[in-house]
Amino acid sequence: MIYDRCPTEPFIEVVHLYDKILALPSLIPSPLVNEVFSRLVELCLQIKIPSKHLIEHLDDACLEENKSKFDVRALMQRAMEAEGCMERYWANIILNASESESGIVSAMQSFWYWDNYSLLTNYELYSLRAAGCLSMEKVAFIGSGPLPLTSIMVGERTRGEVVLYDRDIQANAMASSWFESYDVIWIAASVGIDGKEKRSIVNHVKKGMRSGAFLAVRSVEMGCSLLYPEVDHEELANMEVIRHDLPPQGVVNSVIVLRA
């Protein structure tokens, strides 16, 4: 069911999940952690209203359930922390797998969201090529995390060199000139805790990009803006927006393709 008419039920369920998520003593994968976050993602994918209207529906649900005001930022931070814990958990499983190539591949493909990452990567590569990006010989990925599946898949499917950076590029005092040599730069969904911070990072990266290079920025739409910061492409300064593609069914992230 798609909640395009905004009934209260999904928002009430999100409010109850919010309380459970904030109360979790640990975010390391466990039956309870997996259950609450899987359900949260399902609800976010189903809620089809513009993100600017989400908080009013959530506040109404809080009032109906006699709960305190909903804090989107707190939920988003918790969700990102849980994602990091999940990635570290699976990175350890893969690192401890058989040293043979087949053993490592088998371990990676057993990851819960392997198919989702594969679909997302194919979708983003299609968006880049449709935008006119013909060369992906050298790619940077900002915010790859402990389980850099997209980076691995991009390298495998383009045969290009992929360089991984920590998501907090400003804290690392990275010289913007480092980005001059890349054909494409990806910015992960988890980079930046809100749209303002993400725009700042995009503009910082752009300063060092060579003219004509491409930037793929992961964003979200509608209910999924409870999980990651949404990027308003109209507020990205000094870059040409080539495409803004909505995600395929079952995928959380949309992609904005820009050209320096």
N, C-alpha and C positions, 0 to 999 in steps of 0.2 A: 504494500500500500504506500502511495506517495502522499505526503501531508501538504498538498498545495493549497488546501482550504483552511489550514491552520487550526485544526482541532486542538484541544488542550492536552489530550492524552500523551503525545510524544514529549511535550515540554515538561509535563509532570514527571514522566519517567526519567528524563534527563536530570531534573532537579534531584530526584532520589539517587540517581547514579552519582551525581556531584557530591552528595553527602558521603556516600560509600567510598568514593575515590579519595576525598580529602582525609578520610579516617583510616585509610590503609596504612598499616605499620611499616610495610615494605612494598616496593614496586618491582622486586625481583619476580620473574614469571612464576606463577603458581595457579592452581585451578581458579581461585577467587579473582586474582589480578587479571588473568586471561578472560574470565567471564565478563567482568564489569567493563573492561576496555573494548572487548569485542562488541558488546551490546552498544556502547557509546558510539562506536564507529558506524554500526548499522543504523542507528537513529540519525546520526549526522548526515549520512548518505540519503536518507529518506526525506529529511526536512527540506522542502523546496520553497523557501521564501528568502528574499534578499537579506543579506547579513545585517544590514542596518536596522531591520525590524526584529531580529532575534531577541535582543535583550528585553524588549517590552513584553514579548510572549513569555519569556522565562521569568521575568518579575511578576507577571500575572499568575504564573504557576506557583511561584513561591508564596504569594499572598493566599492563593487557594489552599495550599498545603500548610499554611502557617509556619513558613520557614523564612530564614533571614535572606537578605538580598543576594542575588546570584552574582558571582564574580567570575567573569569570563577569563580574565587574565590568570587567575588562580587555577582554573580548570586546565587552561592551555599549558601552563607551566608544568602541572602535574602530568599531563598527557605526554609532553615532550620528555620529561624525566623517565616516565615508564617506557617510552620508546627506546631511550638510551640504555636502560636496564635490559630490555629485551634483546637489543642488538649485541650488547656485551655478553649476555647469556649464550646467544647463538654463535657469536664469534669464538667463544671458548669451545663450544661443541665442535665447530669446524676445525679449529686449531688442533684439537685432540683426536681428530679423525685419522684414518690411515694416511700415511705419507704418500701413497700412490695417488696419481691424478684422479683415477676413477673414484677412490674413496673420498677425496676432498669434494669432488663434484657431487657425489651422492649425498654427502652431508649438507652441502649448500642447498641442493634441491629439496631437501627435507624441511627446510625452513618454511614456517607457516605461510609466509607472504611471498614466496618465490615467484609464483605465477603472477601475482599482482605487480611485483617489481618488473617482471619481464614485459607485461602488457604496458606498463607506464613507460618503460624505456623505449619500446617500439613506437609508442605514440609520440614521445618527445622527439625521437629521431625523425619520424615522419614530418612533424611540425617544422623542425629545423630545415629539412630538405625542401619542404614546400615553401619555406620562406626564402629560399635561394642559397642556403648554406651548402656548398658543394665540396668543401674541404674540411675534414675533421682529423687532420694529421696530428694536431696537438690540442688537447682538451684539458681544461682545469675544472675540478669539481670542488666547490667550497661548501663545507658542511657534510663531508662524506660519512662521518661517524665511524664507530668501531666495526661496522659491518657494511663495507662500501659496495653493495651489490650493483647499484646503478653504474658505478665507475667500472666495475668488472665487466658488466654487460656491454657498456659503451665501447670499451677497449676491444672486446671480443667481436662486436658487430661492425666496428669501423676499422679495425686493425690500426687505430691511431694510438699515440702515446697519451696516457691519462695521468695527470698529476693531481694529487689530493692535498687539500688544505683544510686546516681546522676552520670551523665555522666562524669563530670570533676573530676575524682578520684584523680588526682595528686593535684589539687587545694584544695581538702578536706584532703590532707595529710593522706590518708588511709594507714594503715600498710599493707604491702603485705601479711603478715601472715594471714590476715582475710580470704583469699581465700582458705586456706588449706582444709576446710571441705566440699567444694562443689564437686558434681559429674560433674556438667556442669556449665559453665559460658557463658552467651550470651553477646556480645558487639553490641550495636545498630548501625545502619547505620549512625546516626547523631553524633556519638562520634568521635571527631577529625575533623578539618576543611580541612585536606588534608591527603594524604596517609602517609606522613612522621610522622605526629602527631599520626595518628591511629596506625602505627607500634610501635611507642614509648609506647602507652598505652597498646597494646597487650603484648609487652615485659615486661612491668611493672607488669601486671596482672600475667603473666606466672611465674614470680619469686616466687610468693606465692602459686602456685597451687601444689597440691600433684601429685606425679607421677601416670600417668594413667588416670587422670581426663581429661575431654574434654572441648574444647573452640569452640563456634560457633560464627564466626565473619561475620557480615553482610557486604557485599560489593555490587558493581554494575558493570555492563558491558556496554561497548559501549556508546550509547547516554545518558544513565542514569548516567554517570559520571559527567554530568552537575548538578545533583541534590545532590549527596553524594560523598565522597571520595572513589576512587577505591583502593582496597588493592591488592598489588602484593604478592601472597602467597609465592613466591620464595624468598622474602626478609624478611620473618618472621623468626627470629633467634631462634635456639635451640628448635624448636617444630616440631613434625612430622605431616605433612599435610596428612590427611586421605582422604578427599574428597573436591572437589571444584565443586559445583553443580550450573548450570545455572538456572535462575528463570523460573517457569512455565509462560505460556503466560498471559500477563496482570499484572504481578507482577514486581515491580521495582528491588527488591533486590535478588542478588545471595547469597550463603552462602559458607564459607570456614570452614571446620571442622578440628580442630587440636587436637592432644593429647600431653599432657605434658610429 
